[in-house]
Amino acid sequence: MFSPCCFWIHPYHCLQYRQVYPEIETNAFLRSAKEANSLLADGQLILNRLSSSRDLARKIMMAAQSSQKDTVMTLLRQTGVRSQLDASFNPDGIRIILINPHSRIFLMLRWS
């Protein structure tokens, strides 16, 4: 909706409402996408280990249920991931965050 003063001064082209965007620069976006490939590989590694090891899944769930975040983090690192990671959990599941300087990938897995 045009403000009354803008409409009366410039009925068809109200420049004060025109959004000015910076010129498109793709370097950071491309770097982020390229670096995300390593995060995807680490995510796949975690998922493969979890889906093939009932013992690992049980240990992670027991540590999370006991609010032992350090143990959960140690178990996740033992899967062989090279990326920085973080995790949070609640009674419904776990959220694993794989991190590099230009991108992040979230894995959200349910256990209830």
DAQUIFEN-V857560 format. One record per run of one state. SS is the DSSP state (hx for helix, st for strand, lp for the rest). FROM is the first residue (numbers start at 1). LEN is the number of residues. If there is no record, write none. Layout:
BEGIN
{{SS FROM LEN} {SS FROM LEN}}
END
This chain:
BEGIN
{{lp 1 3} {hx 4 6} {lp 10 5} {hx 15 3} {lp 18 9} {hx 27 26} {lp 53 1} {hx 54 12} {lp 66 3} {hx 69 9} {lp 78 6} {st 84 7} {lp 91 2} {st 93 8} {lp 101 2} {st 103 8} {lp 111 2}}
END
